[in-house]
């Protein structure tokens, strides 16, 4: 069983490294592409919600969002009804990157599951979802 978790770690590191190399030319480094993808998929997400969704600490999220804003990929808006709420939204430049981000995600999935049958892919997805739920539950309890 320990090898399973090592495999998950390896998958995470390899995909992050691949993405960082691929998007480096676009000034997206240190997994910023993951943040930009989530902001594109959830317009109006707050920084707190983004940190929760990505399971990163708030200070890491803040630094990354600031870099995305500085590079004109994301803008921070002011909510009309709640001035304390500062939703994030991809700029035109950030939105223009989204198709490349989606292509990257699909490519990674295709490479990672290339020798799996459809049934194996479904089973893998189901089992990983269970592991993720267990880990989230554990994290909340501690």
C-alpha positions as CSV (number, residue, x, y, z in Angstrom):
1,X,0.0,0.0,0.0
2,X,2.8,2.5,0.7
3,X,3.8,2.2,-3.0
4,X,0.3,3.5,-4.0
5,X,0.8,6.7,-2.2
6,X,4.3,7.1,-3.6
7,X,2.8,6.6,-7.0
8,X,0.3,9.3,-6.3
9,X,3.1,11.6,-5.3
10,X,5.1,10.8,-8.4
11,X,2.1,11.5,-10.6
12,X,1.6,14.9,-8.9
13,X,5.3,15.9,-9.2
14,X,5.6,14.8,-12.9
15,X,2.4,16.5,-14.0
16,X,3.4,19.7,-12.1
17,X,6.9,19.7,-13.6
18,X,5.5,19.1,-17.1
19,X,3.0,21.9,-16.7
20,X,5.6,24.3,-15.3
21,X,7.9,23.6,-18.3
22,X,5.1,23.9,-20.8
23,X,3.8,27.2,-19.5
24,X,7.1,28.8,-18.5
25,X,7.2,30.7,-21.8
26,X,3.9,32.3,-20.8
27,X,5.3,33.4,-17.4
28,X,3.3,30.8,-15.5
29,X,5.6,29.2,-13.0
30,X,5.4,27.3,-9.7
31,X,2.0,25.7,-10.6
32,X,0.4,29.1,-11.4
33,X,-1.2,27.4,-14.4
34,X,-3.3,25.3,-12.0
35,X,-4.6,28.4,-10.2
36,X,-5.4,30.1,-13.5
37,X,-7.3,27.0,-14.7
38,X,-9.5,27.0,-11.6
39,X,-10.2,30.7,-11.8
40,X,-11.2,30.3,-15.4
41,X,-13.5,27.4,-14.5
42,X,-15.1,29.3,-11.5
43,X,-15.4,33.0,-12.4
44,X,-15.9,35.0,-9.2
45,X,-14.2,32.5,-6.9
46,X,-12.7,34.1,-3.9
47,X,-9.1,33.6,-2.8
48,X,-10.2,31.7,0.2
49,X,-12.4,29.4,-1.9
50,X,-9.5,28.9,-4.3
51,X,-7.1,27.9,-1.5
52,X,-9.7,25.5,-0.1
53,X,-10.3,24.0,-3.6
54,X,-6.6,23.5,-4.3
55,X,-5.8,22.4,-0.7
56,X,-3.1,25.0,-0.2
57,X,-2.5,27.4,2.7
58,X,-3.9,30.9,2.3
59,X,-0.5,32.6,2.2
60,X,0.7,30.4,-0.7
61,X,-2.6,31.2,-2.6
62,X,-2.1,34.9,-1.9
63,X,1.4,34.9,-3.3
64,X,0.3,33.0,-6.4
65,X,-2.7,35.2,-7.1
66,X,-0.6,38.3,-6.7
67,X,1.8,37.0,-9.4
68,X,-1.2,36.2,-11.7
69,X,-2.5,39.7,-11.2
70,X,0.9,41.3,-11.8
71,X,1.2,39.3,-15.0
72,X,-2.3,40.4,-16.1
73,X,-3.8,36.9,-16.1
74,X,-6.3,37.6,-13.3
75,X,-8.0,40.6,-11.8
76,X,-9.5,41.1,-8.4
77,X,-13.0,42.6,-8.4
78,X,-15.1,44.2,-5.7
79,X,-18.5,42.5,-5.0
80,X,-21.3,45.1,-5.4
81,X,-23.3,43.7,-2.5
82,X,-20.5,42.7,-0.1
83,X,-17.5,45.0,-0.2
84,X,-15.4,42.6,1.8
85,X,-15.8,39.9,-0.9
86,X,-13.1,40.2,-3.5
87,X,-13.9,37.7,-6.3
88,X,-11.2,36.7,-8.8
89,X,-11.7,36.7,-12.5
90,X,-9.5,35.8,-15.5
91,X,-8.6,38.7,-17.7
92,X,-8.8,38.4,-21.5
93,X,-5.2,37.2,-21.4
94,X,-6.0,34.6,-18.8
95,X,-9.1,33.5,-20.7
96,X,-7.0,33.2,-23.8
97,X,-4.8,30.7,-22.0
98,X,-7.6,28.4,-21.0
99,X,-7.8,26.3,-24.2
100,X,-4.1,25.5,-23.8
101,X,-4.6,24.6,-20.1
102,X,-7.5,22.3,-21.0
103,X,-5.4,20.7,-23.8
104,X,-2.6,20.1,-21.3
105,X,-5.0,18.5,-18.8
106,X,-6.4,16.2,-21.5
107,X,-2.9,15.3,-22.7
108,X,-1.9,14.4,-19.1
109,X,-5.0,12.2,-18.7
110,X,-4.4,10.5,-22.0
111,X,-0.7,9.7,-21.2
112,X,-1.5,8.6,-17.7
113,X,-4.3,6.2,-18.7
114,X,-3.1,5.1,-22.1
115,X,-2.9,1.4,-21.3
116,X,-6.1,1.3,-19.1
117,X,-9.4,-0.1,-20.4
118,X,-12.5,2.1,-20.0
119,X,-13.5,-0.1,-17.0
120,X,-10.1,0.4,-15.4
121,X,-10.2,4.1,-16.0
122,X,-13.6,4.3,-14.3
123,X,-12.4,2.1,-11.4
124,X,-9.3,4.3,-11.0
125,X,-11.5,7.4,-10.9
126,X,-13.8,5.9,-8.3
127,X,-11.0,4.7,-6.1
128,X,-9.0,7.9,-6.2
129,X,-12.2,9.8,-5.4
130,X,-12.6,7.6,-2.3
131,X,-9.0,8.2,-1.2
132,X,-9.5,12.0,-1.7
133,X,-12.6,11.9,0.4
134,X,-10.8,10.0,3.1
135,X,-7.9,12.5,3.1
136,X,-10.3,15.5,3.2
137,X,-12.2,14.0,6.1
138,X,-9.0,13.2,8.0
139,X,-7.7,16.8,7.4
140,X,-10.9,18.3,8.7
141,X,-10.7,16.1,11.8
142,X,-7.2,17.2,12.7
